[in-house]
Amino acid sequence: MVIKVFVATSSGSTAIKKKQQEVVGFLEANKIDFQQMDIAGDEDNRKWMRENVPGEKKPQNGIPLPPQIFNEERYCGETEKSDAMDGTEAQTEDKADEGAHEEAQSAQSESEDQQESKEDHETTGEEEEKQEEAEEKEDGEEKDKVEEQEES
């Protein structure tokens, strides 16, 4: 019994890469023997995978995308269906690129928020220092008054 995981080692889609890593990581973590079958570098692997995914399991465009899992010749399935598995590879790459762009924008927004928070904190710190200096000055003045009164 050999588990075959069909992957594309040179996929441009981050969604596909992520799904592939999840499947391979799961199998490795559970010490399950498997073979990685590269469909990007081997036309025979690609053809075999596409022909052996059952019709009802193929996406709307008819071209199954990796990762696909087989136990010997028996189809076991793909990773859970997602947007990445329903469209063409180009559409998947566009969605992945959009997601990466949104993540970058989100990270940039967080960075800007952190910068504003840091500036607020710095301003607050400066204000606290000024307040402490003023209090020390007042304490010093009060001590001087007390000393003057004691001397007289």
C-alpha positions as CSV (number, residue, x, y, z in Angstrom):
1,M,0.0,0.0,0.0
2,V,1.6,3.2,-1.2
3,I,0.1,6.6,-0.6
4,K,0.7,8.9,-3.6
5,V,0.4,12.7,-3.1
6,F,0.4,14.6,-6.4
7,V,2.0,18.0,-6.0
8,A,3.3,20.7,-8.2
9,T,6.8,21.6,-7.0
10,S,6.9,24.7,-9.1
11,S,3.4,26.1,-8.6
12,G,3.1,29.9,-8.6
13,S,0.0,29.7,-6.5
14,T,0.6,30.3,-2.8
15,A,-2.8,28.7,-2.0
16,I,-1.7,25.5,-3.7
17,K,1.7,25.5,-2.1
18,K,0.1,26.0,1.3
19,K,-2.3,23.1,0.8
20,Q,0.5,20.8,-0.4
21,Q,2.6,21.7,2.6
22,E,-0.3,20.9,4.9
23,V,-0.8,17.5,3.4
24,V,2.8,16.5,3.3
25,G,3.4,17.9,6.8
26,F,0.4,15.9,8.1
27,L,1.7,12.7,6.6
28,E,5.2,13.2,7.9
29,A,4.0,14.1,11.4
30,N,2.0,11.0,11.5
31,K,4.8,8.9,10.1
32,I,2.8,7.7,7.1
33,D,4.8,6.5,4.2
34,F,4.0,8.3,1.0
35,Q,5.4,9.2,-2.4
36,Q,5.4,12.7,-3.7
37,M,4.5,12.7,-7.4
38,D,5.5,15.9,-9.1
39,I,3.0,17.0,-11.9
40,A,5.0,20.1,-12.8
41,G,8.1,18.2,-13.9
42,D,6.6,15.0,-15.1
43,E,3.9,15.0,-17.8
44,D,3.1,11.4,-17.2
45,N,2.3,12.1,-13.5
46,R,0.1,15.1,-14.5
47,K,-1.8,13.0,-17.1
48,W,-2.3,10.1,-14.7
49,M,-3.6,12.3,-11.9
50,R,-6.0,14.1,-14.2
51,E,-7.3,10.9,-15.7
52,N,-7.8,9.1,-12.3
53,V,-9.6,11.8,-10.3
54,P,-13.3,10.7,-10.5
55,G,-15.5,13.0,-12.7
56,E,-17.8,14.0,-9.8
57,K,-14.7,15.1,-7.8
58,K,-13.3,17.3,-10.6
59,P,-13.7,21.1,-10.4
60,Q,-16.0,22.9,-12.8
61,N,-13.3,23.5,-15.3
62,G,-12.5,19.8,-15.3
63,I,-8.8,20.1,-14.4
64,P,-8.0,18.9,-10.8
65,L,-5.3,20.9,-9.1
66,P,-2.8,19.5,-6.6
67,P,-2.6,18.3,-4.0
68,Q,-4.5,15.1,-4.9
69,I,-4.2,11.9,-2.8
70,F,-4.3,8.3,-3.9
71,N,-3.9,5.0,-2.1
72,E,-2.2,2.9,-4.8
73,E,-4.8,3.4,-7.7
74,R,-7.7,4.3,-5.4
75,Y,-8.6,8.0,-5.2
76,C,-8.7,9.2,-1.7
77,G,-9.4,12.9,-2.3
78,E,-8.1,16.3,-2.3
79,T,-7.6,18.7,0.6
80,E,-10.8,20.4,1.6
81,K,-12.5,22.3,-1.2
82,S,-11.6,26.0,-1.3
83,D,-11.6,28.8,-3.8
84,A,-8.2,27.6,-4.9
85,M,-9.6,24.2,-6.0
86,D,-12.7,25.5,-7.8
87,G,-11.2,27.8,-10.5
88,T,-8.4,27.6,-13.0
89,E,-4.8,27.9,-11.8
90,A,-4.6,31.5,-13.2
91,Q,-7.7,32.5,-11.2
92,T,-6.2,30.8,-8.2
93,E,-2.9,32.7,-8.6
94,D,-4.9,35.9,-8.9
95,K,-6.8,35.2,-5.7
96,A,-3.6,34.2,-3.9
97,D,-1.9,37.4,-5.1
98,E,-4.9,39.5,-3.9
99,G,-4.7,37.7,-0.6
100,A,-1.0,38.5,-0.3
101,H,-1.7,42.1,-1.2
102,E,-4.4,42.4,1.4
103,E,-2.1,40.8,4.0
104,A,0.6,43.3,3.1
105,Q,-1.8,46.2,3.4
106,S,-3.0,44.8,6.7
107,A,0.6,44.5,8.0
108,Q,1.3,48.0,6.8
109,S,-1.8,49.3,8.6
110,E,-0.7,47.5,11.7
111,S,2.8,48.9,11.4
112,E,1.3,52.4,11.0
113,D,-0.9,51.8,14.1
114,Q,2.2,50.6,16.0
115,Q,4.1,53.7,15.0
116,E,1.3,56.0,16.1
117,S,1.1,54.1,19.4
118,K,4.8,54.4,19.8
119,E,4.7,58.2,19.1
120,D,1.8,58.5,21.5
121,H,3.8,56.6,24.1
122,E,6.8,58.8,23.5
123,T,4.7,61.9,23.8
124,T,3.2,60.6,27.0
125,G,6.7,59.7,28.3
126,E,7.9,63.3,27.6
127,E,4.9,64.7,29.3
128,E,5.5,62.5,32.3
129,E,9.1,63.6,32.5
130,K,8.2,67.3,32.4
131,Q,5.6,66.7,35.1
132,E,8.1,64.9,37.3
133,E,10.6,67.7,36.8
134,A,7.9,70.3,37.8
135,E,7.1,68.3,40.9
136,E,10.7,68.0,41.8
137,K,11.1,71.7,41.4
138,E,8.1,72.4,43.5
139,D,9.4,70.0,46.2
140,G,12.7,71.8,46.1
141,E,11.0,75.2,46.5
142,E,9.0,73.9,49.4
143,K,12.2,72.6,51.1
144,D,13.8,76.0,50.6
145,K,10.8,77.7,52.2
146,V,10.9,75.3,55.2
147,E,14.6,75.8,55.6
148,E,14.2,79.6,55.5
149,Q,11.4,79.5,58.1
150,E,13.5,77.3,60.4
151,E,16.5,79.7,60.1
152,S,14.4,82.6,61.1
